[in-house]
């Protein structure tokens, strides 16, 4: 079992290697690594994304795209 003196020595070595400023970043990376490891063991995949509805309809080969603003500009230029 690791006792208090060993933990203090490990903490001093970690502080010497990474410095006080980078310690929160190292802890965050370690936590995310442990989380992804647990997710991998449980069978969860990172690539799984919830289905997102597309805001624009998918165009098929025979479909035409109509620019309504261009139609409005054409109408106003013909009237002038």
Beta strands, then each sheet from edge to edge (+ up, - down):
end
